[in-house]
Amino acid sequence: MSDVSPPQLSTDRAVELVTAYLGAWAERRTPARRRLLHHCWTETTTFSAWTTHVDGLDAMDAHIANALRQLPRRCRRVRTSDVHVRHGKLSYTWVLIGDDDEVLLEGSEFAEVGADGRFRRVTSFAGRPAPDDADAEPATVEGWL
């Protein structure tokens, strides 16, 4: 058992982090997106998904910019659950909404928060196969994950 306690993470702070993070996924202007990321991301934060692993703020900014270039202009990620917080970790679910308010993709995020109050590690789960086709490849929006 470790003597190191996880950082205290309030639900309010967790919601602030998630709001900034989701805002970054919707922001096409680089300076504004970087300001949002700086609120929740560090130079050592990692992001992992089915098809991607990203290290650091600059790489995450580039990853989001690349994903946004491949999506319709008015696409956005929207949180669809409460932010669940426990022992310095958080989770929530989200959807990617298209121009016509159609759900393009559903997903969830699990994150660990560091001592500085920003994300240390984010893991994204999205594009699961339909329940009746468990052997199918995960559905993805190219570049989004």
Number of C-alpha atoms within 10 A of each C-alpha: 3 4 5 6 8 14 15 16 20 14 15 10 14 23 17 14 22 20 16 19 20 17 18 27 22 19 17 16 10 14 11 13 20 18 13 20 24 17 17 23 29 20 13 13 21 20 23 16 15 14 10 12 15 19 15 16 20 14 16 22 21 14 19 20 21 15 16 20 12 12 16 11 12 12 19 24 22 17 18 13 11 11 17 14 20 13 13 19 21 22 20 18 20 19 18 19 18 17 13 8 11 11 14 17 18 20 18 17 18 16 22 22 24 19 12 10 19 22 27 21 21 21 16 17 16 22 17 16 14 12 8 7 8 10 9 11 11 12 14 17 14 11 16 21 20
